[in-house]
Structures are given as structure tokens and as C-alpha cells.
Amino acid sequence: MQAEAITLNDDNLLAHSELDLCRIRGRRIGLIFQDPMSSLNPVMTIGDQIREAIQIHFSLPKAEINQRVLELLRQVEIPKPEQRLKDYPHQLSGGQRQRVMIAIALAGRPDLLIADEPTTSLDVTIQAQILALLKSIQQQTGMALWLISHDLALVSMMADRVAVMQQGRIVETGTLPGFSASRNIPIRKNC
């Protein structure tokens, strides 16, 4: 069975052409991949990779783009961002690479940020920092955050609404305890 509609801010994405969807991806919908080492280009500096993500979606003067790159690196809490611009992915720690991936995903100022297992390869301390960063950015920007994870403890810390999938289908939805009754949606089975 194919979906009849996939909406983002009341806009049915299935009604768009492939060209329109290319403009939406990265601009209105940002994506943080699981493994930043295989997602980042090893022969491009991190500054160039973030710059490219901005240039795809915005026509801005070079100076403004460079300023935005630094702002993004500061927003994701990369230490000494001016010095890190010329670094390559292999010169960064796993947590720093993931922060660069977040910066690239935020470059288009998306309405929705999809985070696919964003802490899988990180140690527990760095995981907590990345999750706190994502939550903080979500609150600052007002964007929606869609977290994909197998880790139910992580989901319980981050989510207010949850969907459980099995074989590519949603089988349960609901909210987590501790949220206001006005936002509470009872868990329902969709089997």
C-alpha cells in the first residue's frame, strides 16, 4: 500500500515533481546520517562541505556564506571554528564529525530535521552531549526533530511522541508519560 499524502506544514510532498523535491531536501528537510565518517567527503574540508550545503539553497554573497559557516560551527559547539574550517573529516573526533553533520543538516534552516541514529558510534558522554545539542537547537529554532532509533532509553529522553515500526509499517503510536494531557495521544495499534 502506498501513502496518499506525506505532508510538511500542510504541503503534500507527494504532489511535487522530483525537481521540487530536490529543492525541498536539505532546505525544508535536513538529515543527519548515522555514520558521519562515511557521509562526509574525505577530500573536502569541513568548511567547504558546509559552504556547499548553504550555496545549494541560498544565493548569498561569499562573505555572508563564510559568516554563516562559522555561525553553524559555533551553533553545534565546534571548538575554535575558525581553525577547524580547513580541517578534513579524518582530523576530527567522532563527536566533532557528528557536529559537522548536524551543521550541514542545519545549513538550509529546515522545518524538519531527521536524525537517523545520530549517536550510534559515539561513546556515552559524547552521545549525551549530541542529544542535548539537538534538543537545544530544536528549542531555539522551533523546527521539528524526527529521531530514528532502536534505543528506547534515548527515545524516552528526547521524544514527546513515538511511533513504533515493524517491517516498515507503523504498528503503535503514542506519547510518553510526563507530557501534558492536552498533548497526550493514547497509544493505538495499527496492525
Buried (B, 14 or more C-beta within 10 A) or exposed (E): EEEEEEEBEEEEBEEBEEEEEEBBBBBBBBBBBBBBBEBBEEEBBBBBBBBBBBEBBBEEEEEEBBEBBBEBBEBBBBEEBEEBBEBBBEEBEBBBBBBBBBBBBBBBBBBBBBBBBBBBBBEEEBBBBBBEBBBEBBEEBEBBBBBEBEBEEBBEBBBEEBEBEEEEEEEBBBBBEEEEEEEBEEEEEEE
